[in-house]
Amino acid sequence: MSNMTGQFSETKNATKEIQVICDQVSVKHKVEKYPEFIAVKYREQIVAGQNFIIKVHVGGVNYIHLSVFQALPCDGGQVVLRGVQEHKTEDDPLVPF
């Protein structure tokens, strides 16, 4: 089911495509200081591109949340890290920030 433009989707299990976005952010923005960097859940918002809130497992019981924007392919498809929230748990909800 697709969500309406401007609203964040329900929380979904991460896909290979979401992991690719995380990998791009990890390398570009030097957030690779973690022993693991595995996308587990995400929410998306369709705008002139897409906003994502992504829960990333970074080792042990530790998680971070990423706020990421991906431009439309016609605009270059660039992935931009907008924010990071550290010290999250597996159970913390994905809330836009």
Rosetta blueprint (number, residue, H / E / L):
1 M L
2 S L
3 N L
4 M L
5 T L
6 G L
7 Q L
8 F E
9 S L
10 E L
11 T L
12 K E
13 N E
14 A L
15 T L
16 K H
17 E H
18 I H
19 Q H
20 V H
21 I H
22 C H
23 D H
24 Q H
25 V H
26 S H
27 V H
28 K H
29 H L
30 K L
31 V L
32 E L
33 K L
34 Y L
35 P L
36 E L
37 F L
38 I E
39 A E
40 V E
41 K E
42 Y E
43 R E
44 E E
45 Q E
46 I E
47 V L
48 A L
49 G L
50 Q E
51 N E
52 F E
53 I E
54 I E
55 K E
56 V E
57 H E
58 V E
59 G E
60 G L
61 V L
62 N E
63 Y E
64 I E
65 H E
66 L E
67 S E
68 V E
69 F E
70 Q E
71 A L
72 L L
73 P H
74 C H
75 D H
76 G L
77 G L
78 Q L
79 V E
80 V E
81 L E
82 R E
83 G E
84 V E
85 Q E
86 E E
87 H E
88 K E
89 T L
90 E L
91 D L
92 D L
93 P L
94 L L
95 V L
96 P L
97 F L
